[in-house]
Amino acid sequence: MKLTHIAATLGTAAVLVTTCLAQSGSADVPVPHGTLGVKAAGANYSIAKGAAPAFATQAVAKGGTAQFDLRVTNTGTAATAYAISLAARQNVPGAPSEMIPTTATVSSTGLLSQKALPAGPIGFVTPSVAAGKSAVFLVKVPVPAASPAGHAWLDVTLRTPDGTVQGTGQLVAEKKAVGVGTSAYDLTVTQGSQGPVGSSAYEAVIAAPALVNQAEATFTLKFTNNGPTTQGILIRAVYPPYCDQFKLGNQFSRQTTTNVWLSGNSVTPSLKPHTSKTYQVTLSKPSGNCTGAAAINNVVEIRAAAAILGQDPNVSDQTYHSVLLVAPYGN
């Protein structure tokens, strides 16, 4: 499954239920509204912006459990109980397997205890949230120990009791990369204190904590030749044509987007077996015309393939490893 673009529509249909709520034109009964925010780390919640859903990832060890905070804010004028649905992405037939089956749970959070939310026909049912107030819920996503590298990817939808969608988000529980890779073009990525993702994964995913005020997040990319012979690694950055917030460099300097990673392919210096080359990629919170309704979270997909016989073919035509880097909108 290609996950090059973050924005996606849900692939599952929800069963809508009728309620005693009056129609939106009624002057007697307030119409419920709400917003959704998600986070795995950092102080800020990722929020939906234009076509961009709220977004968060967490890298966990095999057999571990990713945990996400999900914030529901009542922007209506009356207390409301909401429904939170979690729909797991599925593998596309014939595509490389990267999705890990999982069953997520949602709990209310408190100072002393956690209480699982009941499941209703359109999702987990929250307690009533007062008008103008927020409630935070805990989403736990277990990652099996036995499954291969990959991730559990969940589409989150917040609805009012009549089934009206109020906000969407995406949560990704990514398996950490462990051990030494086996290809001549292994790629692992870290961001902040997050453990490495990638290597044998066909397309791993890693996100920075949500960014605000045109802040930046730097990802460290390690390209390793774990093959039997000395050779370089072919690199390509695939970038949606919405924003221009990509910087490439190393620990000494950074460049702007006018570099070969975006305009074509690049090759690392020749690497002996089990040696590496490290780069840094910086993404910033989209700004300027990227704040409009058409905006998406800042995304770049980094691909690594074998550089064969000094040739520089299109990396998309080869077998490759890749990591999707995401800089989500913050509140």
C-alpha positions as CSV (number, residue, x, y, z in Angstrom):
1,M,0.0,0.0,0.0
2,K,1.4,3.4,-0.9
3,L,0.9,5.9,1.8
4,T,2.5,8.9,0.1
5,H,-0.3,11.3,0.8
6,I,-1.5,11.7,4.4
7,A,-5.0,12.9,3.7
8,A,-7.3,10.0,3.1
9,T,-11.0,9.1,3.3
10,L,-12.2,6.4,5.6
11,G,-12.7,3.0,4.0
12,T,-15.4,1.8,6.3
13,A,-19.0,2.9,6.5
14,A,-20.6,3.9,9.8
15,V,-24.1,2.9,10.9
16,L,-25.9,6.0,11.8
17,V,-28.4,6.1,14.6
18,T,-31.4,8.4,15.1
19,T,-31.7,10.4,18.2
20,C,-34.1,12.8,19.8
21,L,-32.0,15.8,18.7
22,A,-33.9,18.4,16.8
23,Q,-33.0,19.4,13.3
24,S,-30.3,22.0,12.9
25,G,-32.8,24.7,12.1
26,S,-34.6,24.3,15.5
27,A,-34.5,27.3,17.7
28,D,-35.3,25.2,20.8
29,V,-32.5,22.6,20.9
30,P,-28.8,23.5,20.7
31,V,-26.9,21.8,17.9
32,P,-23.9,19.8,19.2
33,H,-20.4,20.5,17.8
34,G,-16.9,19.4,18.7
35,T,-13.3,19.3,17.6
36,L,-10.6,16.5,17.8
37,G,-6.9,16.7,18.7
38,V,-4.4,13.8,19.0
39,K,-0.9,13.5,20.3
40,A,1.7,10.8,21.2
41,A,4.4,13.1,22.5
42,G,5.1,16.8,23.0
43,A,3.1,19.5,24.6
44,N,0.9,20.3,21.6
45,Y,-2.1,18.4,20.1
46,S,-2.2,17.8,16.4
47,I,-5.4,19.2,15.0
48,A,-7.2,18.9,11.7
49,K,-6.5,21.8,9.2
50,G,-8.2,22.0,5.9
51,A,-7.8,18.6,4.2
52,A,-5.2,17.5,6.8
53,P,-6.4,15.2,9.6
54,A,-5.0,15.4,13.1
55,F,-2.0,13.0,13.0
56,A,0.3,11.3,15.5
57,T,2.7,8.3,15.4
58,Q,4.6,6.3,18.1
59,A,7.3,3.8,17.5
60,V,7.1,0.8,19.9
61,A,9.1,-2.3,20.5
62,K,7.7,-5.6,19.3
63,G,5.0,-6.8,21.7
64,G,4.7,-3.2,23.0
65,T,1.7,-0.9,23.1
66,A,1.5,2.5,21.6
67,Q,-0.5,5.1,23.6
68,F,-2.1,8.2,22.2
69,D,-4.0,11.1,23.9
70,L,-7.2,12.0,22.2
71,R,-8.7,15.4,23.1
72,V,-12.4,16.1,22.5
73,T,-13.5,19.8,22.8
74,N,-17.2,20.7,23.0
75,T,-17.6,23.8,20.8
76,G,-21.3,23.7,21.1
77,T,-23.6,25.3,23.6
78,A,-24.9,22.3,25.4
79,A,-23.3,19.3,27.2
80,T,-22.7,16.4,24.7
81,A,-21.6,12.8,24.6
82,Y,-19.6,12.0,21.5
83,A,-18.8,8.8,19.5
84,I,-15.2,8.0,18.6
85,S,-14.7,5.4,15.9
86,L,-11.4,3.7,15.1
87,A,-11.1,2.1,11.6
88,A,-7.9,0.0,10.9
89,R,-6.3,0.4,7.5
90,Q,-6.2,-2.8,5.4
91,N,-3.6,-4.0,3.0
92,V,-4.3,-3.6,-0.6
93,P,-4.3,-7.0,-2.4
94,G,-1.0,-7.5,-4.2
95,A,0.8,-4.7,-2.3
96,P,3.6,-5.4,0.1
97,S,2.4,-6.3,3.6
98,E,3.0,-3.5,6.0
99,M,-0.2,-3.3,8.0
100,I,-0.2,-5.1,11.4
101,P,-3.6,-6.3,12.7
102,T,-4.5,-4.8,16.1
103,T,-7.5,-4.1,18.3
104,A,-7.4,-0.6,19.9
105,T,-9.2,0.4,23.1
106,V,-10.3,3.9,24.3
107,S,-10.5,4.8,27.9
108,S,-11.4,7.9,29.9
109,T,-8.5,9.3,31.9
110,G,-8.5,10.3,35.5
111,L,-6.1,11.1,38.3
112,L,-6.5,7.6,39.9
113,S,-7.9,5.3,37.4
114,Q,-8.8,4.6,33.7
115,K,-12.2,3.4,32.6
116,A,-12.9,1.8,29.3
117,L,-15.5,3.5,27.1
118,P,-18.5,1.5,26.1
119,A,-18.9,0.7,22.4
120,G,-21.9,2.0,20.5
121,P,-23.2,1.6,16.9
122,I,-21.0,4.5,15.7
123,G,-18.0,4.1,18.0
124,F,-16.8,4.4,21.5
125,V,-19.3,6.5,23.6
126,T,-17.7,9.3,25.7
127,P,-19.1,10.6,28.9
128,S,-20.9,14.0,28.6
129,V,-18.5,16.9,27.9
130,A,-19.7,20.3,29.1
131,A,-20.1,23.2,26.7
132,G,-16.7,24.9,26.1
133,K,-14.8,22.2,27.9
134,S,-12.4,19.4,26.8
135,A,-12.0,15.8,27.8
136,V,-8.9,13.7,27.1
137,F,-9.2,10.0,26.3
138,L,-6.4,7.3,26.1
139,V,-6.1,5.2,23.0
140,K,-4.0,2.0,23.4
141,V,-2.8,0.2,20.3
142,P,-1.0,-3.1,20.9
143,V,1.6,-4.3,18.4
144,P,2.1,-8.1,18.3
145,A,5.6,-9.4,18.9
146,A,5.4,-12.1,16.2
147,S,4.4,-10.0,13.2
148,P,7.0,-8.6,10.7
149,A,8.0,-5.0,10.5
150,G,5.2,-2.6,9.7
151,H,2.5,-0.6,11.5
152,A,-1.0,-0.4,12.7
153,W,-2.7,2.6,11.1
154,L,-6.0,3.8,12.5
155,D,-8.4,6.3,11.1
156,V,-10.2,8.2,13.9
157,T,-13.6,9.9,13.5
158,L,-15.3,12.1,16.0
159,R,-19.1,12.2,15.7
160,T,-22.0,13.8,17.5
161,P,-24.9,11.5,18.6
162,D,-26.7,11.9,15.3
163,G,-23.7,10.6,13.4
164,T,-22.4,14.0,12.1
165,V,-18.7,14.0,11.6
166,Q,-16.9,16.7,13.6
167,G,-13.3,15.8,13.1
168,T,-10.9,13.2,11.8
169,G,-7.4,12.0,12.8
170,Q,-4.9,9.3,12.1
171,L,-2.9,7.3,14.6
172,V,0.1,5.1,13.6
173,A,1.7,2.6,15.9
174,E,5.0,1.8,14.1
175,K,7.3,-1.1,15.0
176,K,10.8,0.0,15.9
177,A,13.6,-1.1,13.7
178,V,15.8,-3.6,15.5
179,G,19.0,-5.4,14.6
180,V,21.1,-5.2,11.5
181,G,19.3,-5.0,8.2
182,T,20.0,-7.3,5.3
183,S,19.9,-5.2,2.2
184,A,22.4,-2.9,0.5
185,Y,20.0,0.0,0.9
186,D,18.8,0.0,4.5
187,L,17.2,3.2,5.7
188,T,16.3,4.0,9.3
189,V,15.0,7.3,10.7
190,T,14.8,8.9,14.1
191,Q,13.2,12.1,15.3
192,G,14.0,13.6,18.7
193,S,14.0,10.8,21.3
194,Q,11.9,8.4,19.2
195,G,13.5,5.1,18.4
196,P,14.5,4.2,14.8
197,V,11.9,3.1,12.3
198,G,12.5,1.7,8.8
199,S,15.1,-0.8,7.6
200,S,13.2,-3.8,6.3
201,A,9.8,-2.0,6.4
202,Y,8.5,-1.2,2.9
203,E,7.2,2.2,4.0
204,A,7.6,3.1,7.7
205,V,6.0,6.2,9.1
206,I,7.4,8.7,11.7
207,A,6.0,12.0,12.8
208,A,7.3,14.9,14.8
209,P,5.3,16.2,17.8
210,A,2.7,18.7,16.5
211,L,4.3,22.0,15.4
212,V,3.0,25.5,16.0
213,N,4.1,29.0,14.9
214,Q,6.1,27.8,11.9
215,A,8.3,25.7,14.2
216,E,10.6,23.1,12.7
217,A,11.3,19.4,13.3
218,T,14.5,17.6,12.3
219,F,14.7,14.0,11.2
220,T,17.9,12.0,11.2
221,L,18.2,9.6,8.2
222,K,20.8,6.8,8.3
223,F,21.5,5.0,5.0
224,T,23.4,1.7,5.5
225,N,24.9,-0.7,3.1
226,N,24.3,-4.1,4.7
227,G,25.0,-5.9,1.4
228,P,28.1,-8.0,0.5
229,T,29.9,-5.5,-1.7
230,T,30.9,-1.8,-1.7
231,Q,28.4,0.5,-3.4
232,G,26.4,3.6,-3.0
233,I,22.7,4.0,-2.1
234,L,20.2,5.7,-4.5
235,I,18.0,8.3,-2.7
236,R,14.8,10.1,-3.8
237,A,12.5,12.4,-1.9
238,V,8.8,12.3,-3.0
239,Y,7.0,15.4,-2.0
240,P,3.4,16.5,-2.4
241,P,3.3,19.7,-4.5
242,Y,1.5,21.8,-1.8
243,C,4.2,23.5,0.3
244,D,7.9,24.3,0.2
245,Q,9.0,23.6,3.7
246,F,11.8,21.0,3.2
247,K,15.5,21.4,4.1
248,L,18.3,18.9,3.6
249,G,21.7,19.0,5.2
250,N,23.9,17.5,7.9
251,Q,25.1,18.5,11.4
252,F,27.0,21.4,9.9
253,S,24.6,23.1,7.5
254,R,21.2,23.0,5.9
255,Q,20.0,23.7,2.4
256,T,16.6,24.8,1.0
257,T,14.4,22.7,-1.2
258,T,16.5,23.4,-4.3
259,N,18.4,20.1,-4.0
260,V,18.6,16.9,-6.1
261,W,16.6,14.9,-3.6
262,L,13.4,16.6,-4.7
263,S,14.3,17.3,-8.3
264,G,15.6,13.8,-9.1
265,N,17.8,11.1,-7.6
266,S,21.0,11.3,-5.6
267,V,23.6,8.7,-4.7
268,T,25.5,8.5,-1.4
269,P,29.2,8.2,-1.4
270,S,30.4,4.6,-2.0
271,L,29.8,2.6,1.2
272,K,31.7,-0.5,2.3
273,P,29.6,-3.3,3.7
274,H,28.0,-2.4,7.1
275,T,28.9,1.3,6.8
276,S,26.5,4.2,6.8
277,K,25.9,7.8,5.6
278,T,23.8,10.1,7.7
279,Y,21.7,13.1,6.6
280,Q,19.3,15.4,8.3
281,V,15.9,16.5,6.9
282,T,14.0,19.4,8.5
283,L,10.3,20.0,8.0
284,S,8.5,23.1,9.2
285,K,4.9,23.8,10.0
286,P,3.3,24.8,6.7
287,S,3.0,28.6,6.3
288,G,2.0,31.1,3.8
289,N,-0.5,29.8,1.2
290,C,-0.3,26.4,2.9
291,T,-2.6,27.6,5.7
292,G,-5.7,27.5,3.4
293,A,-8.4,24.9,3.1
294,A,-6.3,22.8,0.7
295,A,-3.4,22.4,3.1
296,I,-2.2,19.0,4.2
297,N,0.2,18.1,6.9
298,N,3.8,18.6,5.8
299,V,4.9,15.3,4.4
300,V,7.9,13.9,2.5
301,E,8.6,10.3,1.6
302,I,12.3,9.3,1.5
303,R,13.1,6.3,-0.7
304,A,16.4,4.3,-0.7
305,A,17.3,1.8,-3.4
306,A,20.4,0.0,-4.7
307,A,22.7,2.0,-6.9
308,I,23.5,-0.5,-9.6
309,L,26.7,-0.3,-11.8
310,G,27.0,3.4,-11.4
311,Q,23.6,4.0,-13.0
312,D,21.1,6.5,-11.7
313,P,17.7,5.1,-12.7
314,N,14.4,6.3,-11.3
315,V,14.2,4.9,-7.8
316,S,10.4,4.4,-8.2
317,D,11.2,1.7,-10.8
318,Q,13.3,-0.3,-8.3
319,T,12.7,-2.3,-5.2
320,Y,13.2,0.2,-2.4
321,H,12.8,0.9,1.3
322,S,11.1,4.1,2.4
323,V,10.1,6.2,5.4
324,L,7.3,8.7,5.4
325,L,8.2,11.9,7.4
326,V,5.3,13.9,8.8
327,A,5.2,17.4,10.4
328,P,1.6,17.7,11.7
329,Y,-0.3,20.9,12.5
330,G,-0.4,21.8,16.1
331,N,-2.9,23.8,18.2
